């Protein structure tokens, strides 16, 4: 909002909110208003917060998508990641969807979808990837970090807090300090 007063028309900024919730979105929009932003638009949070399984599945299938988001693969990924977060898709469904999006971003979204699932196996898989998979890029590690501590029940992820403090220093040695700082911030178990 500070630079907006010198701009004639508009500027655009994408905000990605990990673990989007009604509360986080409310705080974000209130802060935008308070700071003087003129407009906010293209809210994709519905796909990231909906509990309507049928609607989410339709969006993943590229059906019933709002016209402003037609052809938006990120929106469809948001719907699939939300289904994963709700425990409604498995690895096979994630891999099948990823087969239609062979971009680097698609691969990273698939990693997030796999780790965000509310199962002990998904969380263990994510930590194993961060700890042992030396072929992961910095962005791949970040994609895993986004969902590793997301769970409907804190007891599901609480056992992994100690692992966070063990794995992240080793990751810093492998990925570099700058990249690992981003992963550390994204994965930090704030809400547990």
N, C-alpha and C positions, 0 to 999 in steps of 0.2 A: 504494500500500500504506500510505502514511502516514495517509491519511484513513480507511482501512477499519476501523481499530480503534474508531472512533466510530460505525460503522454496524451496526445490529442484524442485518440480513439480508445484503444484497449490493449491489454497485454494478456498473455495466457500463461498459466502455470499449472502443471499437473501435480496433484498431491495424491500420494498413495498412502493409505492408512492401513497399517497391519492390524488385523483383528478389529475391523470396523464394527462399531456398535452405535446404537441410537445416541448414547451419551457422548461418545467421541465425535460424532457428526454434529450434534448440537453445539458442543464446545467449539468445534472448528468454525461453524457458521456464525456463531456469536462473536468469536474473535475476529473473523473477517469483517463483520459489520462494525465492530468496535474500532478496528484499525483503519476503517474508511474505504474498504474495497467497494467499488461501484457495482459490480455484479459477480455472481457465482453461477456457474452453469455446468451442464453435462455431468450431472450427479450419477455416478455408476454404482453408488452404494447399495441400491436395491438388490442387485445381484449378489452382493457380498454379505447381505444381512437377512435376506428372505428365508423363511422356513417353509415356503410353499414348494414342496418337492415337484409337483407336476409342472409348475411354471418354470422352475429352474431347469428341469429336464427338457422342456420345450425350448428354452433359450439355448441350451447346449446344442440342441438339434437344429438351431438356426430357425426356430419357429416362434411366432408371437413376439418377436423382438420389436421394441419401439422404433419407429421409422428413423429417428435421429441416430440410432445406433446400428442401423442395418449394415451388415458387413464388418462390424467391429469385432475382431477376434478377441481383443482384450476383454470385452464385455462377456463373450461366451466363456472365456477362461475363468472370469470371476464367478460365473454361475457354476462351472464345474468344480472350482475350488471350494465354493460354498457347499456343494453337495458332498464333497470329500470331508469338509469340516463337520458336517452333520452325520458322517459315517454312512453315507448312502451310495458310495461308489467304491470299487476296489481297484487294485493295480491294473487289471485287464481293461477296465473302462477308461482309466486314465491313459494307458498306453494307446488304446484305440483312438481316443480323441487326439492325442499328441501326434499320431500318425498322419493326421490331416493338417498339422501345423509343424513343419520340420524346421522352423526358424530357431535361432538361439533363444529367443524369448519364449517360444513354445516349449522348448526343453526345460527351461528354468521354471515355467509355470507348472509343468508336470512334476518337477521335484517338490515344489511347494504343495501341490495337491497330494502327493504321496505322504509327505511328512505331517501334514495338518490333520490327517484322519485321527479320530479320537480312540486310538488303540495303542497298547503298549508296544506292539510289533512295529507300528509306524514310527513311533518315537525312537525306538531302538535302532531301526533302519537309518533314521536321520543321523543319529549320533555315530553310528558305524561309518556312514558316508563321510562325515566331517573328520572323523578320526583316522580312517584308513584309506579312503579313496584319493590317492594322490593325483588322479587325473581330473579332478574337479577344478573348474576355473574359479576365480574370485567371485564372479557373479553366481555361479552354481552354489557356492557355499552360502552366499547371501540369500539365495532363493530357499535353501533349506532352513536357514536361521529364522526366516520370517514366520515359519509355521511350527517350529520345534517345541515351543512352549505354549502353543494355543491348544486349549482343551476345555471342554465344558465342566470338567471336574478337576480342580487343582491337584487332587490326590493322584491323578494319572501322570502328571509331569513332575510332581514334587521330588520323586526319587532321582531325577536327573539333574538337580541343582548342583550336586557335588561334581557331576561329570562335566558340567559347564566350565567349572574352574580348573578342571584337569585338561580338557580338550583344547580350550581356547589358547593357552600359551603355546602348545605344540603347533596349532594352526598358524599362529603368528610367525613361527619359525619357517613354516612351509610356504605360506601365502604372502608374507610380508606384513609389516606392522600396520601400514595404512589400510590395506584390505581387511585385515583381521579386526581392526577397530570397528569397521562398519558391521561386520558379522557379530562382534561382541555386543555392540549396541542393540542390534536387531534381535539377537537371541536372549538378551538379558532377561532373566525371569522376574520382571517387575510386578506382575499381577498375581504372583503366587503367595 
